[in-house]
Amino acid sequence: MELIKKNSTQISLLIATTATVGSLIFSEVLKFPPCTLCWYQRVAMYPIVVILAVGILRKDKNTPLFVLPLSIAGLLIAVYHNLLYYNIIPESEAPCVQGISCTTKFIEWFGFITIPFLSLSAFVIITILMFLYKKYLNS
């Protein structure tokens, strides 16, 4: 656990970069058009890559202070997106009134891994890692 806390910015950078590249592969290579909520999540995820990279290079102990607002915002949007996607919130509550629906199923690996689930997972892990890093620095 100590190793994870100590390297949480590097692990977060790997996850954020994977999420960023993955979203671009889905939209630019596989031609899956992103819905409105996907765009909002991208707005939160993409800058995290840059912030983490700069924070690591500068050895900035305050990196979580810059990452957490974006990861928490992305996490909240991803939770909402998953609630819509799995019909816990009715689709009539979706902000996707133009373009692609927020509940369109492009992939479903192993019966449960979807694009909204991947995004949610990335934001959850990054948020947890940033809190662990803060705790590691304060101990």
N, C-alpha and C positions, 0 to 999 in steps of 0.2 A: 504493500500500500504506500509505503514511503517513496518508492520509486515512481509510482504514478503521480503522487503529489508533487514531487520534485520536477518531473517532466511534463506536467499537465499542459503547459503552454505549447510544447512541441507536439503532444498528442492532439491537442485542440487544433493546431495548425494543419496537421495531417487530415483530420476529420473535416474541417472547413474547406480545405482545398479539394478533398474528394467530393464533398457535397457540391461545390462550385463547378468542378469539372463534370460531375455527373449530371447536374442540371443542364449544362450546355450540351452534353451528349444527347440527353433526352430531347431537347428542343432543336438543336442545330444538325445533329446527325440522324437521329431517329424521326425527326420532324413531328414530335408531340408538341402541339401548341400549349404554352403555359396559360393557366387560368389567372384570374385577378389575384387570388390568394397566393398562388405560386410566385407571381411577380413581387408581391409584398415580402414574401419569405426570402426571395433573392436579394431584395434591397437590404434586408437585415444580414444575410449570410456573406455576400460578396465583400463588404468592407472588413468583416472579421478576419479574412485571410490577410489583408494588408496590415491591419492593426497588430495581429499576432506576429507576423513576420518582422515588422519594425520593432515591436516590443522585445522579441527574442534577440534581434541583432543589437539592440541598445541595452539589453539586459535590464529592461525597465520593470521594476517590481510593481508598478501601477497598471500594468497591462490589463488585469481583470477589471479595473474601474472603467476602461474604455470598451472592453468586450461585453461585459455583462448587460448594459442597457440594450445593445443590439441582440444578444442571444436571448434575453428574456422577452423582448418584443417579438422576435421570430418564434420563440417557443409558444407564446400566447396565440399568435396567428396560426401556427401549426396545430395547436390543440383544437382551435375553432375549425380549421380545415378538416381535421380528422373526424370531429363530431359531425360535420356535414357529410363527409364522405361515407361514414358508416351509418348514416340515417338516424343518428341520435338527435340531431337538430334537423328539422325539415328543410328540404332544398329551397323552399320558398323564402327562407331566411338568408340565402346565399347572396353575396354581393356580386356574383357573376351574372349580370343581366345581359351583357354583351359578350360576344365571342364564345369561347369554350366554357362548358359547365365546370364548376368546381368539383363535381362528383363523377366526371368522366373517368372510366377505368382504362388506363393504357397498359399497365402491368399489374400482375398479381402473382408474385413468386411465392411458392409454398402455401398458397391460399390466404396469406395475410400481409405480405410485404408489398406495399403500394408506394407510389411516389409521395403522397402525403405522410405515410408512415416513415419513410426514409428521412424526410425533412424533420419530422418530429424527433426521431431518434438522434439526429445530428445536433439539433438545438438542445435537447435534454443532456446529452453527454458533454457538450461544450460548456453549458451552464454549470453542471456539476463539477467539472474539472476546474473551472475558474474559481468556484467557491472553495474547492479543495486546495488550490494554489494559494488563495488568500489565507486560508487556515494554516497552511504549511509555513508561509512567511511570518505569521504571527506567533508561531510556536517556538 
